[in-house]
Amino acid sequence: MSTPDTPPPAQPPQPARSGCLTAIMVIAGIIMLLPGLCSLVVGGIGLMSGGGIADGMILGIFAVTFLIALLGALLIRAATRR
């Protein structure tokens, strides 16, 4: 009276993403990483020279550039995920 173990129905394959779209997404992601890299370099030079980065405007700029870099990293991850 028990039902035999039946496998779940196979899901249809997802359509493949265009290679051109993937390349554009990766290039855009790399471009978006550049402000974060620049911010790290400038911040590192500022800290090495003994200067501080306590100015609110500079911290805001650093936060925005790191956010852009994070979005770029997420875009690259999304492009290479499939």
CORMOKA-V82185 format. One record per helix or strand of 2 or more residues. SS is the DSSP state (H for helix, E for strand). FROM is the first residue (numbers start at 1). TO is the last residue. Records with the same first field share a line. If there is no record, write none. Layout:
SS: FROM-TO + FROM-TO
This chain:
H: 19-48 + 56-80
